[in-house]
Amino acid sequence: MAINKTHFSVAYSSLGVILGVSAFLVWNIVYKQPWTGAMGGLSGVLALWTLITHVMYLQDYWRMWLKGLKFFLCIAIFFSLLAIVAFITFLSIAISRKECKLCLITYHSRIRGSRHKLYTFTDPRSLYLSAVWSAMSLKWSFQLLLAAKRYRKEFADISILSDF
């Protein structure tokens, strides 16, 4: 059996599921950052749906269930919009909180002698990481959209020919 593009897509989607689930667990349990964990979990779920789409194509289940591909198209569009809104929101909040300063996490102010905490890109609680996982969710929703559209087009052509 020759390895084709779909087999690489299955492997890539499997890696996306593993990374998304691990991001969900790490950011919820270890870092106590639910926003980044939620976006990592959403990325993993979208990668899982993409994996299911590819596996169902390889097993030839989509031929009988073209409405399922239409459902996956609608889900992909919905989560694409949700990921775009989340990305803009997390980026706006991170910029307004001035989390982008690249300096020490805590520093001592000379004016009043008080300590200040600054978020950097290495801080796991930074909302910039939530924006990154939102972009990953957007990527997986586009992958799901492209796969569902490609398989729907292929099986729609076959179903038209079988009607005659």
C-alpha positions as CSV (number, residue, x, y, z in Angstrom):
1,M,0.0,0.0,0.0
2,A,1.5,3.3,-1.1
3,I,1.8,6.2,1.3
4,N,-0.2,9.2,0.0
5,K,-1.0,12.7,1.2
6,T,-3.8,11.5,3.4
7,H,-1.5,9.3,5.4
8,F,0.7,12.3,6.2
9,S,-2.4,14.2,7.1
10,V,-3.4,11.5,9.6
11,A,0.0,11.5,11.2
12,Y,0.0,15.4,11.4
13,S,-3.5,15.4,12.9
14,S,-2.5,12.8,15.4
15,L,0.4,15.0,16.5
16,G,-2.0,17.9,16.8
17,V,-4.3,15.9,19.0
18,I,-1.4,15.0,21.3
19,L,-0.1,18.5,21.5
20,G,-3.5,20.1,22.1
21,V,-4.4,17.7,24.9
22,S,-1.1,18.1,26.5
23,A,-1.4,21.9,26.3
24,F,-4.9,21.6,27.9
25,L,-3.6,19.5,30.8
26,V,-0.4,21.5,31.4
27,W,-1.9,25.0,31.4
28,N,-4.9,24.0,33.5
29,I,-3.2,21.8,36.0
30,V,0.4,23.1,36.3
31,Y,0.1,26.8,35.4
32,K,-3.5,27.4,36.5
33,Q,-4.1,29.5,33.3
34,P,-7.6,28.4,32.1
35,W,-7.6,30.6,29.0
36,T,-4.5,29.1,27.5
37,G,-5.6,25.7,28.5
38,A,-9.0,26.2,26.9
39,M,-7.5,27.3,23.6
40,G,-5.0,24.4,23.6
41,G,-7.9,22.0,24.3
42,L,-9.9,23.5,21.5
43,S,-6.9,23.1,19.2
44,G,-6.7,19.4,20.2
45,V,-10.4,18.9,19.6
46,L,-10.3,20.5,16.2
47,A,-7.2,18.3,15.4
48,L,-9.2,15.3,16.5
49,W,-12.1,16.2,14.2
50,T,-9.6,16.6,11.3
51,L,-8.1,13.2,12.2
52,I,-11.6,11.7,12.2
53,T,-12.3,13.3,8.8
54,H,-9.2,11.8,7.3
55,V,-9.7,8.3,8.8
56,M,-13.3,8.3,7.6
57,Y,-12.1,9.2,4.2
58,L,-9.6,6.3,4.2
59,Q,-12.3,3.9,5.3
60,D,-14.7,5.3,2.7
61,Y,-17.4,6.2,5.1
62,W,-18.1,9.7,3.6
63,R,-19.6,8.2,0.4
64,M,-22.7,7.3,2.4
65,W,-22.8,10.4,4.6
66,L,-22.2,13.6,2.7
67,K,-24.4,15.5,5.2
68,G,-21.8,14.8,7.8
69,L,-19.2,16.6,5.7
70,K,-21.5,19.5,5.4
71,F,-21.8,19.5,9.2
72,F,-18.0,19.5,9.5
73,L,-17.8,22.4,7.1
74,C,-20.3,24.4,9.3
75,I,-18.4,23.5,12.5
76,A,-15.1,24.5,10.9
77,I,-16.5,27.9,9.8
78,F,-17.9,28.5,13.3
79,F,-14.7,27.7,15.1
80,S,-12.7,29.7,12.6
81,L,-14.7,32.8,13.5
82,L,-14.4,31.9,17.2
83,A,-10.6,31.5,17.0
84,I,-10.3,34.9,15.2
85,V,-12.3,36.7,17.8
86,A,-10.3,34.9,20.6
87,F,-7.0,35.8,19.0
88,I,-8.0,39.5,18.7
89,T,-9.3,39.6,22.2
90,F,-6.3,37.9,23.8
91,L,-3.9,40.1,21.9
92,S,-5.8,43.3,22.8
93,I,-5.9,42.4,26.5
94,A,-2.2,41.4,26.6
95,I,-1.3,44.7,24.9
96,S,-3.5,46.8,27.2
97,R,-1.9,45.1,30.2
98,K,1.5,45.8,28.8
99,E,2.6,42.2,29.0
100,C,5.0,42.7,26.1
101,K,7.9,44.2,28.1
102,L,11.0,42.2,27.8
103,C,12.6,42.7,31.1
104,L,12.8,40.9,34.5
105,I,9.6,39.5,35.9
106,T,10.0,41.5,39.1
107,Y,12.0,44.6,39.6
108,H,12.5,47.2,42.3
109,S,11.3,50.7,41.7
110,R,13.8,53.4,42.7
111,I,11.0,56.0,43.1
112,R,9.0,54.5,45.9
113,G,10.9,51.4,46.8
114,S,8.1,49.1,45.7
115,R,8.3,45.9,43.7
116,H,6.6,45.6,40.4
117,K,5.8,42.5,38.5
118,L,6.1,42.5,34.7
119,Y,4.9,39.8,32.4
120,T,7.4,38.6,29.7
121,F,7.1,36.3,26.8
122,T,8.5,33.5,29.0
123,D,5.8,33.8,31.6
124,P,3.4,30.8,31.2
125,R,0.5,32.9,32.4
126,S,0.9,35.5,29.7
127,L,-2.1,36.1,27.5
128,Y,0.2,36.1,24.5
129,L,0.3,32.3,24.8
130,S,-3.5,32.3,24.7
131,A,-3.3,34.2,21.5
132,V,-0.8,31.7,20.1
133,W,-3.1,28.8,20.9
134,S,-6.0,30.7,19.4
135,A,-3.9,30.9,16.2
136,M,-3.3,27.1,16.5
137,S,-7.1,26.6,16.8
138,L,-7.6,28.8,13.8
139,K,-5.1,26.6,11.9
140,W,-6.8,23.4,12.8
141,S,-10.2,24.8,11.9
142,F,-8.9,25.7,8.5
143,Q,-7.4,22.2,8.1
144,L,-10.8,20.8,9.0
145,L,-12.5,23.1,6.5
146,L,-10.1,22.2,3.7
147,A,-10.3,18.5,4.3
148,A,-14.1,18.5,4.5
149,K,-14.4,20.6,1.4
150,R,-12.0,18.4,-0.5
151,Y,-13.7,15.2,0.4
152,R,-17.1,16.6,-0.1
153,K,-16.2,17.7,-3.6
154,E,-14.7,14.3,-4.4
155,F,-17.7,12.3,-3.1
156,A,-20.2,14.7,-4.5
157,D,-18.8,14.1,-8.0
158,I,-19.0,10.3,-7.5
159,S,-22.6,10.5,-6.2
160,I,-23.7,12.6,-9.2
161,L,-22.2,9.9,-11.5
162,S,-23.9,7.1,-9.6
163,D,-27.3,8.7,-10.0
164,F,-27.3,8.0,-13.8
